[in-house]
Amino acid sequence: MQIFKGILVNTALVLLIAMLSGCASSLIEVRKGSDSVSLADASQVSSCQSKGEITVSVLAEVGFITRSVEAVEANLLQLARNGAIDAGGDTVVKGNSPDYGKRTFAIYKCRP
């Protein structure tokens, strides 16, 4: 009976952490127009107008569970796209990532 309770508690904790880590992705706002912001390489924006830089950060760990690289990068990119809309840009370029869950993006206006 004691072993069953331990298994049940551990299973509940794992499910709770998994649900919380999934919620972190759904909390990122998708601003109107952000879906049209492109991700480019630095070599592709030489003729574009610079609109500045933005540093974004997201929750990278939930408790003792580290979120997947894909989920964290997708959230960072969405925040950068939202920032590009605010800055009047239409293209972002990934910059440095000093810490897991944090990244700088350059913002450009490339389309007329």
C-alpha positions in Angstrom: 0.0 0.0 0.0 2.8 2.4 0.9 4.6 1.8 -2.5 1.3 2.4 -4.3 0.9 5.8 -2.6 4.5 6.8 -3.5 4.0 5.9 -7.1 0.7 7.8 -7.2 2.3 10.9 -5.7 5.2 10.8 -8.1 2.9 10.4 -11.1 0.8 13.3 -9.9 3.9 15.5 -9.5 5.2 14.6 -13.0 1.8 15.4 -14.6 1.6 18.7 -12.7 5.0 19.8 -13.9 4.2 18.7 -17.5 1.0 20.7 -17.5 2.7 23.8 -16.0 5.5 23.6 -18.6 2.9 23.4 -21.4 1.1 26.4 -20.0 4.2 28.6 -20.3 4.0 28.3 -24.1 0.3 29.3 -24.2 0.9 32.4 -22.1 2.9 34.1 -24.9 0.7 36.7 -26.7 0.6 36.5 -30.5 0.2 40.0 -31.6 -1.7 40.9 -34.8 0.7 41.0 -37.7 3.5 39.1 -35.9 2.9 36.1 -38.2 4.2 38.2 -41.1 7.5 39.0 -39.4 10.3 36.9 -41.0 13.3 35.3 -39.4 16.4 35.9 -41.5 20.2 35.5 -41.3 22.5 38.5 -40.9 23.7 38.1 -44.4 20.1 38.6 -45.7 19.5 42.0 -44.2 22.3 44.2 -45.6 19.9 46.3 -47.7 17.3 46.6 -44.9 16.8 49.5 -42.4 17.8 48.7 -38.9 15.0 49.3 -36.3 17.2 48.4 -33.3 17.5 45.4 -31.0 15.3 43.6 -28.5 16.3 41.2 -25.7 13.6 38.8 -24.8 13.4 36.1 -22.1 11.0 33.3 -21.2 10.6 30.7 -18.5 13.2 28.0 -19.2 12.6 25.8 -16.2 9.5 24.8 -14.3 10.5 23.6 -10.9 13.4 21.1 -11.5 12.2 20.4 -15.1 14.0 22.2 -17.9 11.8 23.1 -20.9 12.7 21.7 -24.3 15.0 23.8 -26.5 12.3 23.9 -29.2 9.6 25.3 -26.9 11.9 27.9 -25.4 13.2 29.0 -28.9 9.7 29.2 -30.3 8.6 31.4 -27.4 11.7 33.6 -27.8 11.0 34.0 -31.5 7.3 34.9 -30.9 8.3 37.6 -28.4 10.9 39.0 -30.9 8.2 39.0 -33.6 5.9 40.9 -31.2 8.7 43.4 -30.5 9.3 43.8 -34.2 5.7 44.9 -34.7 6.1 47.4 -32.0 9.3 48.8 -33.5 7.9 49.0 -37.1 10.0 46.1 -38.3 9.2 43.1 -40.5 12.3 40.9 -40.1 14.3 39.6 -37.1 17.8 38.2 -36.9 18.8 35.9 -34.0 21.6 37.4 -31.9 23.5 36.1 -28.9 21.9 34.0 -26.1 23.7 34.8 -22.9 21.5 32.5 -20.8 19.2 29.6 -21.6 15.8 31.3 -22.0 17.2 34.7 -23.0 18.1 35.9 -26.5 18.8 39.2 -28.3 17.3 39.8 -31.8 18.1 42.6 -34.3 15.0 44.1 -35.9 14.9 45.3 -39.5 12.5 46.8 -42.0 13.1 45.0 -45.3 9.8 45.3 -47.1 8.2 48.5 -48.4 
